[in-house]
Amino acid sequence: MEEGLKIWFDEEGDFLEIMLVGKGRGFFRDIGDDIWERVDEKGRIRGIAILNFRRRAEKGKIELPYRLNFLKSV
């Protein structure tokens, strides 16, 4: 499977998920305030999911407990 970043938004459910693909299986871990992180078997964060995303975005800002870095591998 090819690696990359997948962004998925369910408009009806107002649910956003951003995840790394191609790195094996994972599961969601609730971190509070309708936010979950997807982690792999070793506990590494592989993505994030946010419920009520549009409502939060309309307020102008969404706070996450992360610093994100996007690096392109060659």
C-alpha atoms as an extended CHARMM CRD file, in Angstrom:
* protein
*
        74  EXT
         1         1  MET       CA              0.0000000000        0.0000000000        0.0000000000  PROA      1               0.0000000000
         2         2  GLU       CA              1.2440000000        3.4700000000       -0.8740000000  PROA      2               0.0000000000
         3         3  GLU       CA              2.0260000000        5.8660000000        1.9780000000  PROA      3               0.0000000000
         4         4  GLY       CA              0.4760000000        9.2940000000        2.1810000000  PROA      4               0.0000000000
         5         5  LEU       CA             -1.9370000000       11.5810000000        3.9730000000  PROA      5               0.0000000000
         6         6  LYS       CA             -5.7000000000       11.0150000000        3.7930000000  PROA      6               0.0000000000
         7         7  ILE       CA             -8.2110000000       13.7050000000        4.7350000000  PROA      7               0.0000000000
         8         8  TRP       CA            -11.8430000000       12.6870000000        5.0160000000  PROA      8               0.0000000000
         9         9  PHE       CA            -14.8330000000       14.8320000000        5.9990000000  PROA      9               0.0000000000
        10        10  ASP       CA            -18.3290000000       13.5060000000        6.6550000000  PROA      10              0.0000000000
        11        11  GLU       CA            -20.5100000000       16.5670000000        6.1120000000  PROA      11              0.0000000000
        12        12  GLU       CA            -23.6720000000       15.0280000000        7.5660000000  PROA      12              0.0000000000
        13        13  GLY       CA            -21.8890000000       13.8300000000       10.7130000000  PROA      13              0.0000000000
        14        14  ASP       CA            -19.6450000000       16.9270000000       10.8760000000  PROA      14              0.0000000000
        15        15  PHE       CA            -16.6510000000       14.6290000000       11.3890000000  PROA      15              0.0000000000
        16        16  LEU       CA            -13.1110000000       15.2580000000       10.0980000000  PROA      16              0.0000000000
        17        17  GLU       CA            -10.3870000000       12.6340000000       10.0200000000  PROA      17              0.0000000000
        18        18  ILE       CA             -6.7730000000       13.1940000000        8.9920000000  PROA      18              0.0000000000
        19        19  MET       CA             -4.5690000000       10.1200000000        8.8910000000  PROA      19              0.0000000000
        20        20  LEU       CA             -1.3650000000        8.6840000000        7.5500000000  PROA      20              0.0000000000
        21        21  VAL       CA             -2.0590000000        5.7400000000        5.2810000000  PROA      21              0.0000000000
        22        22  GLY       CA              0.0600000000        2.7710000000        4.4080000000  PROA      22              0.0000000000
        23        23  LYS       CA              1.5670000000        2.1790000000        7.8270000000  PROA      23              0.0000000000
        24        24  GLY       CA             -0.4690000000       -0.7300000000        9.1820000000  PROA      24              0.0000000000
        25        25  ARG       CA             -3.4440000000       -0.9810000000       11.4680000000  PROA      25              0.0000000000
        26        26  GLY       CA             -4.4400000000        1.3230000000       14.2790000000  PROA      26              0.0000000000
        27        27  PHE       CA             -7.1960000000        2.2790000000       16.6770000000  PROA      27              0.0000000000
        28        28  PHE       CA             -8.7400000000        5.4430000000       18.0920000000  PROA      28              0.0000000000
        29        29  ARG       CA             -7.8550000000        6.7420000000       21.5330000000  PROA      29              0.0000000000
        30        30  ASP       CA            -10.1790000000        9.3770000000       23.0660000000  PROA      30              0.0000000000
        31        31  ILE       CA             -8.2510000000       12.4700000000       24.1620000000  PROA      31              0.0000000000
        32        32  GLY       CA            -11.3290000000       14.4630000000       25.2220000000  PROA      32              0.0000000000
        33        33  ASP       CA            -13.5310000000       17.2550000000       23.8690000000  PROA      33              0.0000000000
        34        34  ASP       CA            -14.7770000000       15.0840000000       20.9490000000  PROA      34              0.0000000000
        35        35  ILE       CA            -11.2310000000       14.5960000000       19.6240000000  PROA      35              0.0000000000
        36        36  TRP       CA             -9.5690000000       11.2260000000       19.0600000000  PROA      36              0.0000000000
        37        37  GLU       CA             -6.1000000000       10.2620000000       17.9490000000  PROA      37              0.0000000000
        38        38  ARG       CA             -5.4620000000        7.2250000000       15.7960000000  PROA      38              0.0000000000
        39        39  VAL       CA             -2.4880000000        5.2590000000       17.1020000000  PROA      39              0.0000000000
        40        40  ASP       CA             -0.6950000000        2.1740000000       15.8390000000  PROA      40              0.0000000000
        41        41  GLU       CA              0.1830000000       -0.9650000000       17.8030000000  PROA      41              0.0000000000
        42        42  LYS       CA              3.3160000000        0.7650000000       19.1730000000  PROA      42              0.0000000000
        43        43  GLY       CA              1.3750000000        3.8230000000       20.3630000000  PROA      43              0.0000000000
        44        44  ARG       CA              2.6340000000        6.1680000000       17.6300000000  PROA      44              0.0000000000
        45        45  ILE       CA              0.1120000000        8.7510000000       16.4850000000  PROA      45              0.0000000000
        46        46  ARG       CA             -1.0710000000        8.0120000000       12.9290000000  PROA      46              0.0000000000
        47        47  GLY       CA             -3.9390000000       10.4940000000       12.6970000000  PROA      47              0.0000000000
        48        48  ILE       CA             -6.5780000000       12.5880000000       14.3760000000  PROA      48              0.0000000000
        49        49  ALA       CA            -10.3780000000       12.7560000000       14.2460000000  PROA      49              0.0000000000
        50        50  ILE       CA            -12.5580000000       15.7070000000       15.2550000000  PROA      50              0.0000000000
        51        51  LEU       CA            -16.3010000000       15.6030000000       15.8520000000  PROA      51              0.0000000000
        52        52  ASN       CA            -18.2680000000       18.8400000000       15.2800000000  PROA      52              0.0000000000
        53        53  PHE       CA            -15.4620000000       20.1240000000       13.0570000000  PROA      53              0.0000000000
        54        54  ARG       CA            -17.5160000000       22.6690000000       11.0820000000  PROA      54              0.0000000000
        55        55  ARG       CA            -19.0270000000       24.1440000000       14.2570000000  PROA      55              0.0000000000
        56        56  ARG       CA            -15.5280000000       24.5340000000       15.7310000000  PROA      56              0.0000000000
        57        57  ALA       CA            -14.1590000000       26.0520000000       12.4970000000  PROA      57              0.0000000000
        58        58  GLU       CA            -16.9570000000       28.6360000000       12.4200000000  PROA      58              0.0000000000
        59        59  LYS       CA            -15.6460000000       29.9280000000       15.7460000000  PROA      59              0.0000000000
        60        60  GLY       CA            -12.4280000000       30.7780000000       13.9080000000  PROA      60              0.0000000000
        61        61  LYS       CA             -9.8990000000       28.4440000000       15.5050000000  PROA      61              0.0000000000
        62        62  ILE       CA             -9.4630000000       24.8070000000       16.4760000000  PROA      62              0.0000000000
        63        63  GLU       CA             -7.0540000000       24.0230000000       19.2820000000  PROA      63              0.0000000000
        64        64  LEU       CA             -5.2460000000       20.6840000000       19.1320000000  PROA      64              0.0000000000
        65        65  PRO       CA             -2.7540000000       19.2800000000       21.6140000000  PROA      65              0.0000000000
        66        66  TYR       CA             -0.1700000000       18.7360000000       18.8610000000  PROA      66              0.0000000000
        67        67  ARG       CA              2.5080000000       20.4210000000       16.8650000000  PROA      67              0.0000000000
        68        68  LEU       CA              2.2810000000       19.1320000000       13.3010000000  PROA      68              0.0000000000
        69        69  ASN       CA              5.2240000000       18.7140000000       10.9520000000  PROA      69              0.0000000000
        70        70  PHE       CA              4.8000000000       17.5340000000        7.3930000000  PROA      70              0.0000000000
        71        71  LEU       CA              7.9130000000       16.0040000000        5.9270000000  PROA      71              0.0000000000
        72        72  LYS       CA              8.1750000000       14.5460000000        2.4670000000  PROA      72              0.0000000000
        73        73  SER       CA             10.1640000000       11.3370000000        2.3180000000  PROA      73              0.0000000000
        74        74  VAL       CA             12.1220000000       10.5290000000       -0.7880000000  PROA      74              0.0000000000
